[in-house]
Amino acid sequence: EAGVVQSPRYKIIEKKQPVAFWCNPISGHNTLYWYLQNLGQGPELLIRYENEEAVDDSQLPKDRFSAERLKGVDSTLKIQPAELGDSAVYLCASSLGTGTGPILRNTEAFFGQGTRLTVV
Amino acid sequence: QKEVEQDPGPLSVPEGAIVSLNCTYSNSAFQYFMWYRQYSRKGPELLMYTYSSGNKEDGRFTAQVDKSSKYISLFIRDSQPSDSATYLCAMSEGSARQLTFGSGTQLTVLP
C-alpha cells in the first residue's frame, strides 16, 4: 500500500514568489495534517482536516498561507508571497480517524517524506 | 518555555550500547506519549506509543512514562548502526490528532 505522497520533494524559489505543495494521503484516511518542521526542531501543526473541513487552523499564518482539501482527499498548501523565514520542511500526514480513548489504531498519523522549501 | 523539552544531543554511542532518550513536559493534560524516529530527509515514523503512565516494551525498545514527574524516556538496547536517526518525542491530550513534538535528539550509533 502506498504511503503519504508529497510533491515536489524540493523547491527553491525567490522571496515574494508564490509556491504550492501537494499531498495525497493514504487511501481511506479521513484526517489530513500539514506540519512545518524547521531545521533542528520538531514538526509543528499548521492545519488539520477532517474530510474536507479544516477543523484546526489556529497555527496557520493566514495572511500568506492557505490550504484546501477538495473532495476530502488530496490537499494543497500554498504560500503567497514567500518570505526568507518560510524556508523549512513541510510535512503532510494522514490518519484513518480521530477517535478518542487509549487505542491508537485509528489515530496513528503516517507522515510523507516532506517538501523541503528554500526561499532565496 | 516550550511545552515539551527534549535533550538536544547530538548523541554518539558505540554499537551495542544502551541508549537513553528523554523528554520533559509541562502540560499535565497530556495522556498520549509517543516516540517517532526520523531518518535523514524522511518523514517521522511512529516507533512507540504509550497511553497514560507505565512501561511498554517492543523488542529492543522500551518506553517509560512517569506522569507524576512529567518525564518520559525511550531506551534502546543493543543499539545498531541502523538506529542512527533523530528521535522525536510527541504528546497529545486527546487521541493522537494534536501532537506536540519535542525538538528531537540526533543519535549516531558507531559500528
Boltz contact constraints between the chains, C-beta under 6 A:
constraints:
  - contact:
      token1: [A, 41]
      token2: [B, 103]
      max_distance: 6.0
  - contact:
      token1: [A, 42]
      token2: [B, 88]
      max_distance: 6.0
  - contact:
      token1: [A, 42]
      token2: [B, 101]
      max_distance: 6.0
  - contact:
      token1: [A, 42]
      token2: [B, 102]
      max_distance: 6.0
  - contact:
      token1: [A, 42]
      token2: [B, 103]
      max_distance: 6.0
  - contact:
      token1: [A, 42]
      token2: [B, 104]
      max_distance: 6.0
  - contact:
      token1: [A, 43]
      token2: [B, 101]
      max_distance: 6.0
  - contact:
      token1: [A, 91]
      token2: [B, 43]
      max_distance: 6.0
  - contact:
      token1: [A, 98]
      token2: [B, 95]
      max_distance: 6.0
  - contact:
      token1: [A, 98]
      token2: [B, 97]
      max_distance: 6.0
  - contact:
      token1: [A, 100]
      token2: [B, 94]
      max_distance: 6.0
  - contact:
      token1: [A, 100]
      token2: [B, 95]
      max_distance: 6.0
  - contact:
      token1: [A, 102]
      token2: [B, 51]
      max_distance: 6.0
  - contact:
      token1: [A, 104]
      token2: [B, 49]
      max_distance: 6.0
  - contact:
      token1: [A, 107]
      token2: [B, 95]
      max_distance: 6.0
  - contact:
      token1: [A, 107]
      token2: [B, 96]
      max_distance: 6.0
  - contact:
      token1: [A, 108]
      token2: [B, 46]
      max_distance: 6.0
  - contact:
      token1: [A, 109]
      token2: [B, 96]
      max_distance: 6.0
  - contact:
      token1: [A, 111]
      token2: [B, 43]
      max_distance: 6.0
  - contact:
      token1: [A, 111]
      token2: [B, 44]
      max_distance: 6.0
  - contact:
      token1: [A, 112]
      token2: [B, 43]
      max_distance: 6.0
  - contact:
      token1: [A, 113]
      token2: [B, 42]
      max_distance: 6.0
  - contact:
      token1: [A, 113]
      token2: [B, 43]
      max_distance: 6.0
  - contact:
      token1: [A, 114]
      token2: [B, 43]
      max_distance: 6.0
